[in-house]
Each structure stands twice: as structure tokens, then as C-alpha cells.
Amino acid sequence: MVDRPISLFDDWMSGFPESGEGAPSLDFSASFEGDRLVMVLTLAGGGDDSVSAVQRRIEFIQVEDWRWAVMAYGFRQKCYRSGSDDWTPKPCP
């Protein structure tokens, strides 16, 4: 349970480089899907030469006292060396 759902993304966002090789970019979105708050963070060009982008998605539902419970978490990435531009949950080669 958390008071501020975005707090779960703080470390990932604050540790992302503002500049550097690979033209780093950060994209964050939040929206409601029914009664769930869905937050998606996409980080691209972060410096790992095998990973071109990573994406984290967390779904929350509001519970008592205006707090939020995590209902689902997902992680996927795009790999440079795979020859594909598809997202995958598997480790990059």
C-alpha cells in the first residue's frame, strides 16, 4: 500500500541520465482504466549496449483512507541485438 503511487517510480526516474550516449529519453504516463490507476514508465537509450528501452507498468486500485494497493506489475524491454523491434520480457542477448 502506498499514499503516492508515483513514489514507486522515483528511483527509476531520478537515476536516469539527463544526457549521454544513445540519446536517452524518459516517458511517463498515468491514466485510469476502469477503477485502476495505470502508470507506465518507458526509459530508452540509458547506456546498456544490449537494451534499447525498458518499460515498467504498475496498476493500482484505491483502497481505504485514500491509499493505493498494487494490483499488477509488468516489465518488458527492447533488445538491440535481437534483430527485432518487439518488446520482450526475456533477458537481452
C-alpha positions as CSV (number, residue, x, y, z in Angstrom):
1,M,0.0,0.0,0.0
2,V,1.2,3.5,-0.8
3,D,0.0,7.0,-0.3
4,R,1.6,8.3,-3.5
5,P,1.7,5.8,-6.4
6,I,4.3,7.8,-8.3
7,S,6.7,7.3,-5.4
8,L,7.3,3.7,-6.7
9,F,8.8,5.2,-9.9
10,D,11.1,7.8,-8.1
11,D,14.3,5.7,-8.0
12,W,13.9,4.7,-11.7
13,M,13.3,8.3,-12.8
14,S,15.9,10.0,-10.6
15,G,18.6,7.5,-11.6
16,F,18.1,8.0,-15.4
17,P,20.8,10.1,-17.1
18,E,19.7,13.5,-18.5
19,S,22.2,13.3,-21.3
20,G,24.7,10.9,-22.7
21,E,25.3,8.3,-25.4
22,G,22.2,6.9,-27.1
23,A,20.0,10.0,-26.8
24,P,18.4,9.0,-23.5
25,S,14.7,9.6,-23.2
26,L,12.1,9.1,-20.4
27,D,8.3,8.9,-21.0
28,F,5.8,8.6,-18.2
29,S,2.1,8.3,-18.4
30,A,-0.8,7.8,-16.0
31,S,-4.4,7.0,-16.8
32,F,-7.4,5.3,-15.4
33,E,-8.6,2.0,-16.9
34,G,-11.9,1.4,-15.2
35,D,-11.3,1.6,-11.5
36,R,-7.5,1.1,-11.8
37,L,-4.8,3.7,-12.0
38,V,-2.3,2.6,-14.6
39,M,1.2,4.1,-14.6
40,V,3.7,3.3,-17.4
41,L,7.4,4.4,-17.4
42,T,9.5,3.9,-20.5
43,L,13.2,4.6,-20.5
44,A,15.2,4.5,-23.7
45,G,18.9,5.0,-24.5
46,G,20.0,4.5,-21.0
47,G,23.5,3.3,-21.7
48,D,23.2,-0.5,-21.7
49,D,24.5,-1.6,-25.1
50,S,22.2,-4.7,-25.3
51,V,19.0,-3.0,-24.2
52,S,17.4,-0.1,-26.3
53,A,14.5,0.5,-24.0
54,V,12.8,-0.8,-20.8
55,Q,9.2,-0.3,-19.8
56,R,7.6,-0.8,-16.4
57,R,3.8,-0.8,-15.8
58,I,2.1,-0.8,-12.5
59,E,-1.7,-1.0,-11.9
60,F,-3.1,0.3,-8.6
61,I,-6.6,0.2,-7.1
62,Q,-7.7,2.7,-4.5
63,V,-8.4,1.3,-1.0
64,E,-9.4,2.7,2.4
65,D,-8.1,6.1,3.5
66,W,-7.2,7.2,0.0
67,R,-4.3,4.7,-0.2
68,W,-3.4,2.7,-3.2
69,A,-2.6,-1.1,-3.5
70,V,-0.5,-2.5,-6.3
71,M,-2.7,-5.0,-8.3
72,A,-0.3,-5.8,-11.2
73,Y,3.3,-5.2,-12.2
74,G,4.9,-5.7,-15.6
75,F,8.4,-5.3,-17.1
76,R,9.5,-5.6,-20.7
77,Q,12.4,-4.4,-22.8
78,K,13.6,-4.0,-26.4
79,C,16.9,-5.5,-27.3
80,Y,19.5,-4.1,-29.7
81,R,21.0,-7.4,-30.8
82,S,17.8,-9.4,-31.3
83,G,17.1,-8.1,-34.8
84,S,13.6,-7.3,-33.7
85,D,11.9,-4.1,-32.5
86,D,9.4,-6.1,-30.4
87,W,9.0,-5.8,-26.7
88,T,10.1,-8.9,-24.7
89,P,10.0,-9.9,-21.0
90,K,13.2,-12.1,-21.7
91,P,16.7,-11.0,-21.0
92,C,18.5,-9.4,-23.9
93,P,21.4,-11.3,-25.5
